[in-house]
Amino acid sequence: MFRSIFVHRPPIPSIRRYSKATTMSLKAISAKDAAGLDKDLMEIGGWSLDQLMELAGLSVSQAVWRVHPPSAGKNVLVVCGPGNNGGDGLVAARHLAQYGYTPSIYYPKQGKNELYGRLKIQLQNLSVPFVADFTSALQQSDFLVDAIFGFSFGGPLRDPFPSIISEIESASIPVLSVDAPSSWDIQSGPPKEGPGAKFMPQALISLSAPKPCVRFYRGRHFIGGRFLAKDITDKYGLDLPQYPGIDQVLEIGVDAEGRL
């Protein structure tokens, strides 16, 4: 069975659910189109990278609240990669601190864009710690946000990430992955062997639109992208959901066949 190869984590009790998952058909968007969408948003749509990262991180933080409210454990470890996915994690950590969580950041390879440096200063001003010992931080955490790699990941994994992903996939605490479970190929899903081969986070948030690898995912799936204009959604053939109230995320169920 597909499920049996993955590390078992206890299910999140239904009483923690913010709202019932919506079942609808959503188009998955390829890595090439996802990159094109981001480019169009900035070159044609008037958005800046800062704004897109802020909205993405806000969506991630709201998804964390849905699956793991502070009452379930406040210690959240946010693991950030060197690219924009890691930047989304930094923004999410700032929001989580304001929500009453106690986040900490593991950021072994900081990106070169000065935006990441500013996000780091914002967190330091909130006394959010950046930790150096990943194993120790993991043992002291109640929840983990995987913001290492997103839709642009093409492999292979490079140090220090193979050992980090191995520890995450064997961890007993719940995990939420940002846009794609780290180590997964955006088209073909989990690697057949090595770090990440058995990685199945309890929750996944797709940013702007689901990616093809979602068909291999079994868990709670959210979408965040409540800012896309109609000309963009029409260009990429996106049929996005109606978000309720002021929510920035919506839970979209994935069935046993990997369909949204």
Buried (B, 14 or more C-beta within 10 A) or exposed (E): EEEEEBBEBEEBEEEEEBEEBBEEEBBBBBBEBBEBBBEBBBEEBEBEBEBBBBBBBBBBBBBBBBBBBBEEBBBBBBBBBBBBBBBBBBBBBBBBBEBEBBBBBBBBBBBEBEBBEEBBEBBEEEEBEBBEEBEEBBEEBBBBBBBBBBBBBEEEBEEEBBEBBBBBBEBEBBBBBBBBBBBBBBEEBBBEEBBBBBBBBBBBBBBBBBBBBBBBBBBBBBBBBBBBEEEBBEBBEBEBBEBEEEBBBBBBEBEEEBEB
